[in-house]
Amino acid sequence: MTDNTRPSQGRIYLFLILTTLFWGGSFLFTKIGLREIPPTLFVFTRFTLATVIMLLVCARRLTSLNRGILKRGVIVGSALGLTNICFVFGVQGTSISRAGVLNNLFVLFIPIITKLVWKDRIGRINMGGVALAALGIWLLASSGGAGFNRGDLVSTICAFFIACHIITVSKVLRDDDVYLISMVQFATVAVIAGLVALVTPTPHFSVSATGVMTVVYCAIFPTVICFTLQNTFQRYVTPTRAGLIYTLDPVWSLLAGMFVLGEHLKPLEWLGCGLIFLAALLPLSVRYLYERRLMHRYIPETT
């Protein structure tokens, strides 16, 4: 990329932050939509609509769709499907404030998974983050009331699948057309959710205009637009800087839960969520400082 084609740093960070805002909004709109639509049907309709939108966007690119893109898209889409099915059941079973913070644990699951599968080194900072997260979860469990409920557990499992999806993207994808890959991913999620909906009992439900609006929002903004923005702008920043920006997700979900849904956390819940948030932020911050030190050491300053 030349200086003339590379976006400005301000533009890059603006659109990545906007991406986190849309992702944070998905917690709110999903929570509202699940009041009317069963979870698996919500995922199915969201990603079916997203697939149709991407088909229209990719109409001129479809001639480039080959077996390799289909195979890689299905692999990555399978991880994304498990992520989103866990996401809706997690959001349904707990507050979006807690779900947002627990989903952020993907930052800690990534080094653990790479250690177990590829024997990568975890490092003391990541282990410290795991310990902080465990303490935070214990505080949530001991906060009284529902404690660490089923929705919290599913949201934690969702964080694991988010990590799997991120690792799968980095290990599986090649220099593929990001629009075609996204389309295949979305279609794979829709098929998985449709199959799960077919084999599980579906309660009687009716959908209002509000329910339709939540599906449309989740299909367009945190799915089609966010994937496009992420694929377009994340390549200009290091994974560490991107990770720091993405820790804003639970901030938006916390604010939405408080000011829109009227969710209120107890003091121990605030402390537990704060420790989990810190557990994700601490390793990223240390890596960011290390990267800056390396850049100053090996890249001479221009005069």
N, C-alpha and C positions, 0 to 999 in steps of 0.2 A: 504494500500500500504506500502510495506517495503522500506527501503532506497535503496535496490538493484534494485527494480522495478520502483521506482519513477524517472522520468527524472530530469535532473539537471535544476536549475532555469534558467540558460542561454539558454538551449534548449527550455524550455517552452516559454520564452519570444520571442525567435527568431522565433518560428513557429507561434505564435500569431501575431507578427508584419508582418510576411510573409503573413498571412491571410488578414490583412488590406491592404497590397500592392495589392493582387489579387482583393480584393473588390474594391479598388480605381481604378484599371485598368478596372473594368467592366463599369465604367462611360464612359471612353474613347472609349472602343470597342463598347459599346451600341450606343453611339452617332454616331460613324462611320457606324455601321450596319443599323441604322434607316434611313440613307440617301437612302438606297435601299429597305429595308424590312419594311412593315407596323408594327406598334408597337405590336399588339396582335399576329401576326404571328411570330414575333421575339421571344416573350415569349414562344409561343407554340413550336417552333422548338428547342429553347434552352433547355426547360425542358423535351421535348420528348427525345432528345439525352441524357440528363442527366439520365433519367429513364432507357434507354437502357443500359447505362454504369453501373448503379447500379444493374440492373438485372444480368449482367454478373458477377459483383463483388459478388452478393448475391446468386449466383446459388445454393451453398450448404446450404444456410440458409433458403431457401424458405419453407422447411418443417416446420419451426418454425413460419411461418406467420399465425396468427390467427385473429379472429374477433376483439379482443381487440386492436391489433396493427393496423389493418385496420381502426377501428373507430377513434382512437387517431391520427393516421397519417393523416386521411382526415380532422379532425378538425384543426390540426396545419397547414396542407397544404392549407386549405382554407384561413387562415390568410396570409400565404406566397404568395398565388396567388394574393390576393388583393394588397399586398405590391408590387409585381413585375409588375402588370399591371399599378399601379400608377407610379412606378419607370420609366418605359419606356416613358410614356406620359410626365412625368416631365422632363426627360432628353431631350426629343424631343423639348420641348417648352422653355427651358432656357439653359444657359451655364452650362457645367458640374462643373465649379467652384462654382456657386451659388447652384446648385442641391446638390452637396456634402455637403456643409455647412448646408443647410436646412434639409437634411436627418438626420443630427446629432441631430436634435431636439427631436428625439425619447427618449433621456435621460431625457428630461423634461416631455414628455407625459406619461411616465411610472408612476411616482408618482401621476399625475393628474387622470389617469384612475383608479389606485388602490384606490385612495381616493373616487372617485365617485361610484365605484362598491363595494369595500370591506371596505369602511370607514377608510382606512389607513390615518395616519397623513402625511401631505405634508411637513411641516417644513419650517422655514424661509429661509433657504439656497435655497431650491427648488423654493420658491416663488420669491426670488431674481433672480434666473436664468430665471424664466418665464418673469420677468420684463425686464431683459437685452435682452432676445430674442425678446420681443415685440418692444423694442427700435431699435434693429438691423433690424427687418423686416420693421419698419417705415422708417429707413434710406435707405433701398433698394428701398422702394416704392417712396421715394422722391429724388432718385439719378438722375432723368432725363431720357430721352429716353423711354424705355419700362417700367421703374419703376418696381413695383412688378407685374409681368405679370402672365398669366395663368399657364405657366410652373412652376413658383415659387410656386404658390398656390398648384398645384398638387404635387410638391416635398414636401411641408409641410404636405399635406394629407398623402403622402407616409411615412413620419416620424411617423405619428400617427399609421399607420398600421404596421410599424416596431415594435413599442412599443406593439401593440396588439399581434403580433407574438411572441415576447419575453415573454410576460406575459402568453400567451397560452401554450408555451413550458413548463414554470415553473409550471403552474397550472394543465395541462392535462397529460403530459407524466409521465410514471412510469419507472420502471427499464426495459425498452424495449431495444431490439437490435437496436442500433443507426443506423446501416446500413439499416435494414428493414424499420425503421421509415423514414429515409431519402428517401428511394426508394418510399414509399407510398406518402410522401410529394411532391416529384418531379412529380409523376404521377398525383396527384390532381391538381397541378398548370397547368400541360399540358392540362388536361381536361377543367379546368376553362377557360384558354386562348383560347382553341379551340372552346368552346361554344360562347365566346364573339366574336371571329372572324367570326363565322357563322351568328350571328344575327346583325352584323355591316357591312356596306358597305366596301369592300376592293378595293382600287384603283389598277390600272394596275401597275405592277412592274416587274423588271428584276433584277436578282442577279448575281453579279460578284464573282470572287474568293475572293475578299476582303470581301464581305458580308458574304460568307460562313465561312471565317476565323474568323470573329467577333462572329458568333454563336458558332463555335467550342470552341473558347477561353472562352466565357461566360458559356458554358455548362460544360467544364472541370475544369477551374481554380476557378472562384468565386462561382461555384455551388458544384460540386462533391468534389474537393480537399478542398475547404474552409470549407464546412460542416464537412468533416472528420477531418481536423485539429482542428476545433473549438470543436467538440465533444470529441476529444482525449486529448487536452491540457488545455482547459478552466477549467476543473474540478480541476486542481491543483492550481488555483489562486482564490482569492475572486472575486465576481461580480464587486466590485469597481475597483480593479486593471485591470480586463478585460475591463471594461468600459473605463478606462483611455487609455488603449492601442488602443481600437477601435476608439477613437477620432482622430487617425491618418488617418482614411479614407478620410476626406475632404482635408487633406494635400496633399495626393497623387492625388486626383482629381483636386485640384488647380494647382499643378505642371504640370499635364498632359494637362490641359486646356491651360496653359500659353505657354509651350514649344512645344507641339505637334499641338494643334489646333489654337494657336495664339490668345487666348482669353485675353482680357485686361479689368481689372476692373477700374472704376472711383474711385477717393478718397473716396467719400461717400459710394460706394459699398464695398471698402476694410474695411471701418470702420464698416459698417453694418454686413459684414461677420465676422469680428473680434469679434464683440459683441455677435453674435450668437454662435460662437465657444467658447467664454469665458462663455456664459450662460450654455453650456453643460459641460465645463471643471470644472467650479467652484464647483458645487455640488459634483462631483466625487472627486475632490481634497480634499474637506472638509471631506468627508466620509473616504477617504484614510488615512488622518492624524488621524482621530478618531479611525480607526481600528488599526493603529500603536500604538497609546497610550494605547488602551486596551490590545494589545499583550504584550507590555512592562510591563503593570501592572499585568497581570494574568499569563504570561508565564515566568518563571524564566530563566535568561540567563545561558547557560551552561558554565562551566569552563574547 
